[in-house]
Amino acid sequence: MSLRTTLVLFVISLSLGIYISFFERNQSTQVTQTDTARVLARFDPADISQIEIRHKSWNVTLNRTETSWRFEDPITDRADPKAINTLLDLLSHLTVRDEIKASELGGEDLNDKALGFDGRHALSVKLSGAGELPPVELRVGTTAPLSNTIYARPSGTDNKDKSTYVVDGNPRQYLEDPIASLRDRNLLDSPAELIVRIGIRTADSEIELRRKITPPVTGWTLTKPLQTRANADLVDNLISRLKSLKVEEFLDRSAGPVRKQEIPEKGAVIDIQLFGVEKPLQLILSPAPEEAPGTDDAVPDAPLLTAELSDREGVFRVRSALLESLPSGPNLFRDPYLARIEPQWLKSIIIESRVHPRVVLVQDGQRWYSHRNAKKENANLERVERLIRAFNEEKILSFVSDSVSDLEPFGLDQPFLKLAFISDTPQPESKKAEEPSQTTPGAGEVQSVLQFGRKEVTDLYVNYVGQPYVYSLDPTFLNTNVPTHPLKWKSLRILNFNEFSLRGMARRRPDTPNVDLVYDYTRNSWEGRQGDEDISSRLDGRALSELSRLLGSFTIEDWVLSDGEAMQSLTTPALEIDVTLEEIDPAINEPRPVTHTLRFAPAGTGTATRSNYYGQIDGSPDVFLISWETFGQLIRPITKVSAQPPAAAR
C-alpha cells in the first residue's frame, strides 16, 4: 500500500471516530434531558408533610403527623393512609405525553376553560415538605383525549414558558372530592393489642371488661356487674367486629364533635380504653333507618347503623350486625370453661376426698411426682396432663347462682371433693381464693381451690373457694378425670433400665423347669440353663433382646386398689420373672447387683381372660394390671426351635 493511500485512510478513520464520539455524547445528553422532562413534577412522597387542594368554592388541607395523615381544614379527621400514598405516588409519576405551548392556546378547543384550568373543573395542588424543601404546585385540568391522561400545568417558576402538558395518570378521582375520597373509612384505628378496657352500656345492662398487658399479664376479666373470668373468645370477636367497621357514608361534615351522654334506643355506648391513654374512646351505635330497596336491589347482608365517635367529627353510617350480636347480659360474657390452667406455671395439685387419703402431686422441673405414704414416687404424667386438659376443656352447663349464702341446695355445704391448683403465675384478683387447709402457699404463689357437691346423682355443682359463684357441670365429669386414691396417680412405668445395666434374668412357671439367664453386655451375649440343662447354644438372641426391651421400659395398664382377690391370686403366680440389674447403692455410692421380682396371676377366677392379669413387683402391696397381649410377650419362647427330620428318614 502506498504512503498516500495510508494517510488518506488514517484521516478518514480519525474523522469518523470524532463524529461517532460527538454523536453518542450528544445522544446521551438528549436522552438524559428527555428522561428528566418526562415527569411533570419530581419529588419524594416521603418528604411531603402537607397537602393543600384548592377549588374555587373550597380549600382542603391535610397534614402529616408522626403516625398518620389528618384533615386540618375544613374538617379535622383521620385520612386514609393508603389513599394518601396512592395520590402522592400518582402526582410524583405524571409522565409527559405531549406539550402545548402557550402560543398554541386560543380558539374554542384550546383555552383555559376548555382544558379545565378555569371554571368549575379547575383544581390546584400544593405539596409542601419540612425545612427548606421548595413546595410543588400543580394545576390539574380535565381529562385529555388520550386514554388515562389529563391536562396539567406546573405553577410558578416551575413553568416559566406557561406550557400545558398532557400527562399519564389521573389523580382527579382523589382531588374532585378529597374529603370523601381521602377520609379514612375505617371507623376505628385503635390497635387491638393495646385495648385494656371495654365498657358496654345498653338500655338493659352495663358491662365492663378489663385486662392487663404489662407483667404480670392477665387475661380478660368481667369486672361489671360481676367479678369473674371473661369469655376471651367472645371479647376477641367483639374487638374484631369493632375493628372491621367500615364507613359507608359520612354525614354532617361541618358539624362539631358529637358528645352524646344518653344511650340511644335499641343502641349501645361502647367505651374503649387504650393502654397509656387517659381518656377512653367512646363509640355510640344506633339503628339507622333503612331506605326501601327497589325491586332490583339485593337485600343488605347487615343492618345499617349510625355511629358517632368521640375522636372524629360528624356522624357515620356503617353496616354491621354488631348490635344484634352483643350479649344481652353479663352471663354470656363469662368464661364458659371451668378453668384456665397454665401447665408451665403449675407447681402442685392437691385432691381431697371423703373416702381416700389426700393426693399430693408436685412438679419438679419437667417431672411430676406423687407424695404417698411419706415417700416420693414418679407420677403418671399422662394422667396429670389429662386432668389439666379436662379442666381446661370442660364447659360449664349453667351459672346457677351468684351467691354462696346458701350452699345446701347444691351439696356444697359439705363438699365431697376439693381440688387445689397451686401456681407460680400471678393471677387476677378475681381468681385468688382462700388457702386450702392442706397446704400453705409460698411467697409469690397463688391457688385456685374448687369444691364439688351433689344433691342427686344426676347433678354436679362446683364453686371456687372465695368466689360467690356456683356452676353446674356434666355429672360424669369427675368419673375418669379425677381419681381420688393416691395409688391411681403412680407412674405406670415400673421398670426402667438399659442393656448396659442388665446382668441377668430368670423366668419361673408352674410345671416348667426354671430358666436362668446371664447377660454379658460387653459382648451382647447370653448364657442360660433350663433346669439342669445348658441351653446357651439354643438361645434365641432376637427373642431375648425383645424381652429385655419390653422389661426395660415395662409399662402397666393401671393400678388396682388392693383387694382380697388380687392378693390371693398372686399367692400362686402363673409367672415370675427376676431381673438382675447393676445399680448404684446410694448408701455407699458404689454399684451393686439388685434383683427385682415380677409376679403375675390371672385376674378373676378360673382361666385368665383376654382382658388382663394381676401383677406385683418386689412384693409390694401395690397391685397392677397388664393386658393379655403383654403377658403373652413375657412367656414367649426364648430358645430356637430345632428342625425335625422328615418322617421317612426317621
C-alpha positions as CSV (number, residue, x, y, z in Angstrom):
1,M,0.0,0.0,0.0
2,S,1.4,3.5,-0.9
3,L,2.1,6.1,1.7
4,R,-0.5,8.4,0.2
5,T,-3.3,5.8,0.5
6,T,-2.3,5.1,4.1
7,L,-2.5,8.8,5.0
8,V,-6.0,9.1,3.4
9,L,-7.3,6.1,5.3
10,F,-5.9,7.5,8.6
11,V,-7.6,10.9,8.1
12,I,-10.9,9.1,7.3
13,S,-10.7,6.9,10.4
14,L,-9.9,9.9,12.6
15,S,-12.8,11.9,11.3
16,L,-15.2,9.0,11.7
17,G,-14.1,8.5,15.3
18,I,-14.5,12.1,16.2
19,Y,-18.0,12.2,14.6
20,I,-19.1,9.0,16.4
21,S,-17.8,10.2,19.8
22,F,-19.6,13.6,19.4
23,F,-22.8,12.0,18.2
24,E,-23.0,9.4,21.0
25,R,-22.3,12.1,23.7
26,N,-25.0,14.3,22.2
27,Q,-27.5,11.4,22.1
28,S,-26.7,10.5,25.7
29,T,-27.3,14.1,26.8
30,Q,-30.6,14.3,24.8
31,V,-31.8,11.0,26.4
32,T,-31.0,12.3,29.9
33,Q,-32.8,15.6,29.3
34,T,-35.7,13.7,27.8
35,D,-36.0,11.3,30.8
36,T,-35.8,14.3,33.2
37,A,-38.6,16.1,31.3
38,R,-40.9,13.1,31.1
39,V,-42.1,13.5,34.7
40,L,-44.0,16.7,35.3
41,A,-43.1,17.2,39.0
42,R,-40.2,15.4,40.7
43,F,-40.4,14.9,44.4
44,D,-40.1,12.1,47.0
45,P,-43.5,11.4,48.6
46,A,-41.8,10.6,51.9
47,D,-40.7,14.3,52.1
48,I,-44.2,15.7,51.9
49,S,-45.8,16.8,55.1
50,Q,-48.7,19.0,53.9
51,I,-51.2,18.7,51.0
52,E,-53.4,21.7,50.0
53,I,-56.1,21.1,47.4
54,R,-57.9,24.2,46.1
55,H,-61.1,24.7,44.2
56,K,-62.8,28.0,43.5
57,S,-65.5,27.1,46.1
58,W,-63.5,25.2,48.7
59,N,-60.0,24.5,50.1
60,V,-58.8,21.3,51.8
61,T,-55.7,21.0,53.9
62,L,-54.1,17.8,55.2
63,N,-51.0,17.5,57.4
64,R,-48.8,14.5,58.3
65,T,-48.4,13.7,62.0
66,E,-45.9,11.3,63.5
67,T,-48.2,8.4,62.9
68,S,-50.8,9.4,60.3
69,W,-52.3,11.9,57.9
70,R,-55.1,14.2,59.2
71,F,-57.5,16.7,57.7
72,E,-57.0,20.1,59.2
73,D,-59.4,22.3,57.1
74,P,-62.3,22.4,56.7
75,I,-62.7,19.4,59.0
76,T,-60.4,17.7,61.4
77,D,-60.4,13.9,60.9
78,R,-58.2,11.0,60.0
79,A,-57.2,10.5,56.4
80,D,-56.8,7.1,54.8
81,P,-53.0,6.5,54.6
82,K,-53.3,4.1,51.7
83,A,-55.3,6.7,49.6
84,I,-52.8,9.5,50.5
85,N,-49.9,7.3,49.5
86,T,-51.7,6.5,46.2
87,L,-52.4,10.2,45.5
88,L,-48.7,11.2,46.2
89,D,-47.5,8.3,44.0
90,L,-49.7,9.4,41.1
91,L,-48.6,13.1,41.4
92,S,-44.9,12.1,41.5
93,H,-45.3,10.0,38.3
94,L,-47.2,12.3,36.0
95,T,-45.4,11.3,32.8
96,V,-45.5,13.9,30.0
97,R,-47.1,12.6,26.7
98,D,-47.4,15.9,24.9
99,E,-46.7,19.6,25.4
100,I,-48.9,22.6,24.3
101,K,-47.0,25.8,24.2
102,A,-48.6,29.0,25.4
103,S,-48.5,30.3,21.9
104,E,-50.7,27.5,20.7
105,L,-53.5,28.3,23.1
106,G,-56.6,30.0,21.6
107,G,-59.9,29.3,20.0
108,E,-62.7,27.3,21.4
109,D,-60.8,24.0,21.8
110,L,-57.5,25.2,23.3
111,N,-58.3,27.7,26.1
112,D,-58.1,27.6,29.9
113,K,-61.8,26.8,30.2
114,A,-61.8,24.0,27.6
115,L,-58.7,22.4,29.2
116,G,-60.2,22.7,32.7
117,F,-57.9,25.4,34.2
118,D,-60.8,27.8,34.6
119,G,-64.3,27.3,35.9
120,R,-65.9,24.5,37.9
121,H,-63.3,21.9,36.9
122,A,-60.2,23.8,37.9
123,L,-58.1,22.3,40.7
124,S,-54.7,23.0,42.1
125,V,-52.5,21.1,44.4
126,K,-49.7,22.4,46.6
127,L,-47.3,19.9,48.2
128,S,-45.0,21.1,51.0
129,G,-42.3,19.5,53.0
130,A,-40.4,20.1,56.1
131,G,-37.5,22.5,56.3
132,E,-36.4,24.4,53.2
133,L,-37.8,21.9,50.7
134,P,-39.5,24.1,48.0
135,P,-43.2,23.4,47.5
136,V,-44.5,21.6,44.5
137,E,-47.5,23.3,42.9
138,L,-49.6,21.9,40.1
139,R,-52.8,22.9,38.3
140,V,-54.9,20.0,37.2
141,G,-57.3,20.3,34.3
142,T,-59.8,18.0,32.7
143,T,-59.2,14.6,31.1
144,A,-57.3,14.7,27.8
145,P,-58.3,12.7,24.6
146,L,-55.6,10.1,25.2
147,S,-56.6,7.2,27.5
148,N,-55.9,7.8,31.2
149,T,-54.4,11.3,30.6
150,I,-55.2,14.7,31.9
151,Y,-54.1,18.3,31.2
152,A,-51.8,19.7,33.9
153,R,-49.5,22.7,34.5
154,P,-46.8,23.3,37.0
155,S,-47.4,26.6,38.8
156,G,-44.9,29.5,39.5
157,T,-41.3,29.2,38.5
158,D,-41.7,25.5,37.5
159,N,-43.4,26.6,34.3
160,K,-41.7,29.8,33.0
161,D,-43.0,29.1,29.5
162,K,-46.6,28.7,30.7
163,S,-46.9,25.4,28.8
164,T,-49.7,22.9,29.2
165,Y,-48.9,19.2,29.3
166,V,-50.8,16.1,28.6
167,V,-49.7,13.6,31.3
168,D,-50.3,9.9,32.0
169,G,-52.2,9.2,35.2
170,N,-55.4,10.8,36.5
171,P,-55.4,12.0,40.2
172,R,-58.7,13.8,39.8
173,Q,-60.6,10.8,41.4
174,Y,-58.9,11.8,44.7
175,L,-58.9,15.6,44.1
176,E,-62.5,16.4,43.0
177,D,-64.0,15.4,46.4
178,P,-61.0,14.9,48.7
179,I,-63.0,14.7,51.9
180,A,-65.0,11.8,50.5
181,S,-62.1,10.0,48.7
182,L,-59.2,10.6,51.2
183,R,-61.1,10.3,54.5
184,D,-60.4,7.2,56.5
185,R,-63.3,4.7,56.1
186,N,-62.0,2.5,58.9
187,L,-64.2,3.8,61.7
188,L,-61.7,2.9,64.4
189,D,-57.9,2.9,64.3
190,S,-57.3,1.6,67.9
191,P,-54.6,-1.1,67.9
192,A,-56.3,-4.3,69.2
193,E,-53.3,-5.3,71.2
194,L,-53.4,-2.0,73.2
195,I,-57.0,-2.3,74.3
196,V,-57.2,-2.8,78.0
197,R,-60.8,-1.9,78.9
198,I,-64.1,-2.2,77.1
199,G,-67.3,-0.8,78.6
200,I,-70.7,-1.6,77.0
201,R,-73.9,0.3,78.0
202,T,-77.3,-0.5,76.7
203,A,-80.8,0.3,77.9
204,D,-80.8,-3.0,79.8
205,S,-77.3,-3.6,81.1
206,E,-73.9,-2.2,81.8
207,I,-70.9,-4.4,81.3
208,E,-67.2,-3.8,81.8
209,L,-64.2,-5.9,80.7
210,R,-60.6,-5.4,81.7
211,R,-57.2,-7.0,81.1
212,K,-53.6,-6.2,82.0
213,I,-51.0,-6.3,79.2
214,T,-47.9,-5.5,81.3
215,P,-46.3,-8.0,83.5
216,P,-47.8,-9.7,85.3
217,V,-50.1,-10.1,82.3
218,T,-53.7,-11.2,83.0
219,G,-56.5,-12.2,80.6
220,W,-59.8,-10.6,80.1
221,T,-61.9,-10.3,83.3
222,L,-65.5,-9.3,83.6
223,T,-65.5,-6.5,86.2
224,K,-69.1,-5.2,86.0
225,P,-71.6,-6.2,87.1
226,L,-69.7,-9.4,88.2
227,Q,-66.0,-10.1,89.1
228,T,-65.1,-13.2,87.2
229,R,-63.2,-14.6,84.2
230,A,-64.4,-13.3,80.9
231,N,-65.0,-15.3,77.7
232,A,-61.8,-14.4,75.9
233,D,-63.0,-15.7,72.6
234,L,-66.1,-13.6,72.8
235,V,-64.1,-10.5,73.7
236,D,-61.7,-11.0,70.8
237,N,-64.6,-11.5,68.5
238,L,-66.1,-8.2,69.7
239,I,-62.8,-6.4,69.1
240,S,-62.6,-7.9,65.7
241,R,-66.1,-6.7,64.8
242,L,-65.3,-3.2,66.1
243,K,-62.1,-3.1,64.1
244,S,-63.9,-4.2,60.9
245,L,-66.5,-1.3,61.0
246,K,-66.3,0.5,57.6
247,V,-67.9,3.8,56.9
248,E,-70.4,3.7,54.1
249,E,-71.5,7.3,54.3
250,F,-70.1,10.5,56.0
251,L,-72.8,12.8,57.4
252,D,-72.7,16.3,58.8
253,R,-69.2,17.1,57.7
254,S,-69.3,20.7,59.0
255,A,-70.9,19.7,62.4
256,G,-68.8,19.9,65.5
257,P,-67.7,16.8,67.5
258,V,-70.7,14.8,68.9
259,R,-70.7,14.2,72.6
260,K,-73.9,12.4,73.5
261,Q,-74.4,11.1,77.0
262,E,-77.6,9.2,76.7
263,I,-77.9,5.7,75.5
264,P,-79.7,5.6,72.2
265,E,-82.9,3.5,71.9
266,K,-82.0,-0.1,70.8
267,G,-78.4,1.1,70.6
268,A,-75.3,1.0,72.7
269,V,-72.5,3.1,74.0
270,I,-69.1,1.4,73.9
271,D,-66.1,2.8,75.7
272,I,-62.6,1.7,74.5
273,Q,-59.6,2.3,76.8
274,L,-56.1,2.1,75.3
275,F,-53.0,1.4,77.3
276,G,-51.2,4.6,78.1
277,V,-54.2,6.8,77.0
278,E,-56.0,8.5,79.9
279,K,-59.3,9.3,78.2
280,P,-61.3,6.4,76.7
281,L,-62.6,6.4,73.2
282,Q,-66.4,6.5,73.1
283,L,-68.4,4.9,70.3
284,I,-72.2,5.4,70.0
285,L,-74.1,3.0,67.8
286,S,-77.8,3.1,67.0
287,P,-80.0,1.6,64.3
288,A,-80.3,3.8,61.2
289,P,-83.5,4.0,59.0
290,E,-83.1,1.8,56.0
291,E,-84.2,3.2,52.7
292,A,-86.8,1.0,51.0
293,P,-84.8,-1.1,48.4
294,G,-86.0,-1.2,44.8
295,T,-87.3,-4.3,43.2
296,D,-83.9,-5.0,41.7
297,D,-81.8,-4.3,44.8
298,A,-80.4,-7.1,46.8
299,V,-81.3,-7.4,50.5
300,P,-78.3,-6.0,52.5
301,D,-76.4,-8.6,54.5
302,A,-76.2,-6.5,57.6
303,P,-78.3,-3.7,59.2
304,L,-77.4,-0.1,58.7
305,L,-76.2,1.7,61.8
306,T,-75.5,5.3,62.8
307,A,-72.1,5.7,64.5
308,E,-70.7,8.6,66.4
309,L,-67.1,8.6,67.7
310,S,-65.6,10.9,70.3
311,D,-62.3,11.4,68.4
312,R,-63.9,12.1,65.0
313,E,-66.1,14.8,63.7
314,G,-69.6,14.1,62.3
315,V,-71.8,11.1,62.0
316,F,-71.1,7.9,60.1
317,R,-73.2,5.2,58.6
318,V,-71.9,1.7,58.8
319,R,-73.3,-1.8,58.0
320,S,-72.8,-4.3,60.8
321,A,-74.6,-6.9,62.8
322,L,-72.7,-5.8,65.9
323,L,-75.7,-4.6,67.8
324,E,-77.5,-7.8,67.2
325,S,-74.6,-9.9,68.3
326,L,-74.0,-8.0,71.6
327,P,-74.8,-10.4,74.5
328,S,-78.0,-9.3,76.3
329,G,-76.5,-9.9,79.7
330,P,-73.2,-10.5,81.6
331,N,-73.6,-14.2,81.7
332,L,-72.8,-14.6,78.0
333,F,-69.6,-12.6,78.6
334,R,-68.5,-15.0,81.3
335,D,-65.8,-17.6,80.5
336,P,-67.8,-20.8,79.6
337,Y,-64.8,-23.1,80.6
338,L,-64.4,-24.4,84.1
339,A,-60.7,-23.4,84.4
340,R,-57.8,-21.6,82.7
341,I,-54.8,-23.5,83.9
342,E,-51.3,-22.7,82.6
343,P,-49.4,-26.0,82.8
344,Q,-46.0,-24.4,82.5
345,W,-46.6,-22.4,85.7
346,L,-48.4,-25.1,87.7
347,K,-46.5,-26.3,90.8
348,S,-48.8,-28.7,92.5
349,I,-52.2,-30.3,92.5
350,I,-53.9,-31.5,95.7
351,I,-57.0,-33.6,95.8
352,E,-59.0,-34.2,99.0
353,S,-61.9,-36.6,99.1
354,R,-64.0,-38.1,101.9
355,V,-63.1,-41.7,101.2
356,H,-59.4,-41.8,100.3
357,P,-56.1,-40.3,101.6
358,R,-55.1,-37.0,100.2
359,V,-53.4,-36.9,96.8
360,V,-50.4,-34.6,96.6
361,L,-48.8,-34.1,93.1
362,V,-45.8,-31.8,92.8
363,Q,-44.0,-30.7,89.7
364,D,-40.2,-30.5,90.0
365,G,-38.7,-29.1,86.8
366,Q,-40.3,-31.1,83.9
367,R,-41.3,-34.1,86.0
368,W,-44.3,-34.8,88.2
369,Y,-44.1,-36.7,91.5
370,S,-46.7,-38.2,93.8
371,H,-46.2,-38.0,97.5
372,R,-47.6,-41.1,99.1
373,N,-47.0,-42.8,102.4
374,A,-44.3,-40.2,103.2
375,K,-42.4,-41.2,100.0
376,K,-41.8,-39.5,96.7
377,E,-42.6,-41.6,93.6
378,N,-42.9,-40.9,89.9
379,A,-46.3,-39.7,88.9
380,N,-48.4,-40.8,86.0
381,L,-47.6,-37.9,83.7
382,E,-50.3,-38.8,81.1
383,R,-53.0,-38.8,83.9
384,V,-51.8,-35.4,85.2
385,E,-51.9,-33.9,81.7
386,R,-55.3,-35.5,81.1
387,L,-56.6,-33.9,84.4
388,I,-55.3,-30.4,83.4
389,R,-56.7,-30.8,79.9
390,A,-60.1,-31.9,81.2
391,F,-60.4,-28.9,83.5
392,N,-59.4,-26.5,80.7
393,E,-61.8,-28.1,78.2
394,E,-64.8,-28.7,80.4
395,K,-67.6,-26.3,79.6
396,I,-69.9,-25.0,82.3
397,L,-73.5,-26.1,81.8
398,S,-75.1,-23.2,83.5
399,F,-74.3,-20.4,86.0
400,V,-76.8,-21.5,88.7
401,S,-76.0,-18.9,91.4
402,D,-74.1,-15.7,92.0
403,S,-74.3,-16.1,95.8
404,V,-72.9,-18.6,98.3
405,S,-75.1,-17.5,101.1
406,D,-76.9,-20.9,100.9
407,L,-74.8,-23.8,99.6
408,E,-77.0,-26.6,100.9
409,P,-79.2,-26.9,97.7
410,F,-76.1,-27.7,95.8
411,G,-74.5,-30.1,98.3
412,L,-71.6,-27.6,98.7
413,D,-72.2,-27.1,102.4
414,Q,-70.4,-30.5,102.8
415,P,-68.4,-30.9,99.5
416,F,-67.4,-34.5,98.7
417,L,-64.3,-33.4,96.9
418,K,-61.8,-30.5,96.9
419,L,-59.2,-29.9,94.3
420,A,-56.4,-27.2,94.5
421,F,-54.2,-25.9,91.7
422,I,-51.2,-24.1,93.1
423,S,-49.2,-22.0,90.6
424,D,-46.3,-19.5,90.4
425,T,-48.2,-17.4,87.9
426,P,-49.7,-14.2,89.4
427,Q,-53.5,-14.3,88.8
428,P,-56.1,-11.6,88.6
429,E,-57.7,-10.6,91.9
430,S,-60.9,-12.3,90.9
431,K,-59.1,-15.7,90.7
432,K,-57.4,-15.6,94.2
433,A,-59.1,-18.0,96.6
434,E,-58.8,-18.9,100.2
435,E,-56.0,-21.1,101.3
436,P,-56.9,-24.8,101.4
437,S,-56.5,-26.5,104.7
438,Q,-53.9,-28.9,103.4
439,T,-51.2,-26.6,102.3
440,T,-49.8,-23.1,102.7
441,P,-48.7,-21.3,99.6
442,G,-45.2,-20.0,99.4
443,A,-44.2,-16.4,98.6
444,G,-45.5,-15.4,95.1
445,E,-47.7,-18.5,94.9
446,V,-51.5,-18.3,94.2
447,Q,-54.0,-21.0,94.1
448,S,-57.4,-21.9,92.8
449,V,-59.4,-24.3,95.0
450,L,-62.5,-26.0,93.6
451,Q,-65.1,-27.7,95.8
452,F,-67.7,-30.1,94.3
453,G,-71.1,-31.0,95.6
454,R,-74.1,-33.2,94.7
455,K,-77.8,-33.3,95.7
456,E,-78.7,-36.0,93.2
457,V,-76.7,-38.5,91.1
458,T,-77.6,-36.5,88.0
459,D,-76.3,-33.2,89.4
460,L,-72.8,-31.9,89.8
461,Y,-72.0,-28.5,91.2
462,V,-68.8,-26.6,91.7
463,N,-67.6,-23.5,93.4
464,Y,-64.3,-21.7,93.5
465,V,-63.5,-21.2,97.2
466,G,-63.5,-17.5,97.9
467,Q,-65.8,-16.7,95.0
468,P,-69.6,-16.2,95.1
469,Y,-70.5,-18.3,92.1
470,V,-71.9,-21.8,91.7
471,Y,-71.7,-23.6,88.4
472,S,-73.4,-26.7,87.1
473,L,-71.3,-29.3,85.3
474,D,-71.8,-32.6,83.4
475,P,-72.4,-35.1,86.2
476,T,-70.0,-37.6,84.6
477,F,-67.1,-35.1,84.5
478,L,-65.3,-36.5,87.6
479,N,-65.7,-40.2,86.8
480,T,-62.5,-40.8,84.9
481,N,-60.8,-37.4,85.1
482,V,-60.2,-37.1,88.8
483,P,-59.1,-40.4,90.6
484,T,-59.2,-39.7,94.3
485,H,-56.9,-42.6,95.5
486,P,-53.1,-41.7,95.6
487,L,-52.2,-45.1,94.0
488,K,-54.0,-44.1,90.8
489,W,-51.5,-41.3,90.3
490,K,-48.4,-43.5,90.5
491,S,-46.4,-43.9,87.3
492,L,-47.4,-46.7,85.0
493,R,-43.8,-47.5,84.2
494,I,-42.5,-49.8,86.9
495,L,-39.1,-50.8,85.4
496,N,-36.8,-48.5,83.5
497,F,-33.3,-49.7,82.6
498,N,-31.0,-50.1,79.6
499,E,-28.9,-53.1,78.4
500,F,-25.7,-51.7,80.0
501,S,-27.1,-52.2,83.5
502,L,-28.7,-55.6,82.8
503,R,-26.9,-58.6,84.3
504,G,-29.3,-61.4,84.1
505,M,-32.9,-62.7,84.1
506,A,-34.8,-65.7,85.4
507,R,-38.2,-67.0,84.5
508,R,-40.4,-69.4,86.5
509,R,-43.7,-71.0,85.5
510,P,-45.6,-73.8,87.2
511,D,-44.9,-77.3,85.9
512,T,-42.0,-76.0,83.8
513,P,-38.3,-76.1,84.5
514,N,-36.9,-72.8,85.7
515,V,-34.9,-70.7,83.2
516,D,-31.8,-68.8,84.5
517,L,-30.0,-66.4,82.2
518,V,-26.8,-64.4,82.4
519,Y,-26.1,-61.4,80.2
520,D,-22.7,-60.0,79.2
521,Y,-23.4,-56.5,77.9
522,T,-19.7,-56.1,76.7
523,R,-20.2,-58.9,74.2
524,N,-24.0,-58.7,73.9
525,S,-24.2,-62.4,74.6
526,W,-26.4,-64.7,76.7
527,E,-25.7,-67.9,78.6
528,G,-28.5,-69.9,80.2
529,R,-29.8,-73.0,81.9
530,Q,-33.2,-74.6,81.9
531,G,-33.3,-76.8,85.0
532,D,-30.1,-78.8,84.8
533,E,-29.7,-78.4,81.1
534,D,-27.3,-75.9,79.5
535,I,-29.3,-74.1,76.8
536,S,-26.8,-71.4,75.9
537,S,-26.3,-72.8,72.3
538,R,-30.0,-72.8,71.7
539,L,-30.9,-69.3,73.0
540,D,-32.6,-67.1,70.5
541,G,-30.8,-63.7,70.8
542,R,-33.5,-61.8,69.0
543,A,-36.2,-63.1,71.3
544,L,-34.1,-62.3,74.4
545,S,-33.4,-58.7,73.0
546,E,-37.2,-58.2,72.6
547,L,-37.9,-59.5,76.1
548,S,-35.2,-57.3,77.7
549,R,-36.5,-54.2,75.8
550,L,-40.0,-55.0,77.0
551,L,-38.9,-55.3,80.6
552,G,-36.5,-52.3,80.3
553,S,-39.5,-49.9,79.8
554,F,-42.2,-52.1,81.4
555,T,-45.4,-50.2,81.4
556,I,-48.6,-51.4,83.0
557,E,-52.3,-50.8,82.2
558,D,-53.4,-49.4,85.6
559,W,-53.1,-49.8,89.3
560,V,-55.6,-51.8,91.2
561,L,-56.9,-50.8,94.6
562,S,-55.8,-53.8,96.6
563,D,-58.4,-56.4,97.4
564,G,-58.5,-59.9,98.6
565,E,-59.0,-61.4,95.2
566,A,-55.9,-59.9,93.7
567,M,-53.6,-60.7,96.6
568,Q,-55.0,-64.3,96.8
569,S,-54.4,-64.8,93.1
570,L,-50.8,-63.6,93.4
571,T,-50.0,-66.2,96.1
572,T,-50.0,-68.8,93.3
573,P,-48.5,-66.9,90.4
574,A,-48.7,-68.1,86.8
575,L,-45.4,-66.4,86.1
576,E,-42.4,-65.0,88.0
577,I,-39.6,-63.0,86.4
578,D,-36.4,-61.9,88.1
579,V,-34.5,-59.1,86.6
580,T,-30.9,-58.5,87.9
581,L,-29.5,-55.0,87.4
582,E,-26.3,-53.3,88.4
583,E,-27.5,-50.2,90.3
584,I,-25.7,-47.5,92.4
585,D,-26.2,-48.0,96.1
586,P,-26.9,-44.5,97.4
587,A,-25.6,-45.5,100.9
588,I,-22.1,-46.3,99.6
589,N,-22.3,-44.7,96.2
590,E,-21.0,-47.9,94.7
591,P,-22.6,-50.2,92.1
592,R,-24.0,-53.5,93.3
593,P,-26.4,-56.1,91.8
594,V,-30.1,-55.7,92.6
595,T,-32.7,-58.2,91.7
596,H,-36.3,-57.1,91.0
597,T,-39.0,-59.8,91.0
598,L,-42.2,-59.5,89.0
599,R,-45.2,-61.8,89.8
600,F,-48.2,-62.3,87.6
601,A,-51.5,-64.2,88.1
602,P,-54.8,-64.3,86.2
603,A,-57.3,-61.6,87.1
604,G,-60.6,-63.2,88.2
605,T,-61.3,-66.8,89.0
606,G,-60.6,-69.7,86.7
607,T,-58.8,-69.3,83.3
608,A,-57.4,-65.9,82.5
609,T,-59.5,-63.8,80.2
610,R,-58.0,-61.8,77.3
611,S,-58.6,-58.6,79.3
612,N,-55.8,-58.6,81.9
613,Y,-53.5,-60.2,84.5
614,Y,-52.7,-59.0,88.0
615,G,-49.1,-58.1,88.7
616,Q,-46.8,-57.2,91.6
617,I,-43.1,-56.1,91.8
618,D,-40.8,-56.9,94.7
619,G,-43.6,-58.0,97.0
620,S,-45.1,-54.5,97.0
621,P,-48.7,-54.3,98.3
622,D,-49.5,-52.2,95.1
623,V,-51.1,-54.4,92.6
624,F,-51.2,-53.6,88.9
625,L,-52.9,-54.8,85.7
626,I,-51.3,-55.9,82.4
627,S,-53.0,-56.9,79.2
628,W,-53.3,-60.5,78.0
629,E,-51.1,-59.5,75.0
630,T,-48.4,-58.3,77.3
631,F,-48.5,-61.5,79.3
632,G,-48.1,-63.4,76.0
633,Q,-45.0,-61.5,75.2
634,L,-43.5,-62.3,78.6
635,I,-43.9,-66.1,78.1
636,R,-42.8,-66.2,74.5
637,P,-40.2,-68.9,73.8
638,I,-36.5,-67.8,74.1
639,T,-34.9,-70.9,72.5
640,K,-34.6,-71.7,68.9
641,V,-36.9,-74.5,67.5
642,S,-34.9,-77.4,66.2
643,A,-35.8,-78.6,62.7
644,Q,-37.5,-82.0,62.7
645,P,-36.3,-84.6,60.1
646,P,-38.9,-85.9,57.5
647,A,-41.0,-88.9,58.7
648,A,-39.4,-91.2,56.0
649,A,-35.9,-90.6,57.4
650,R,-36.7,-91.5,61.0
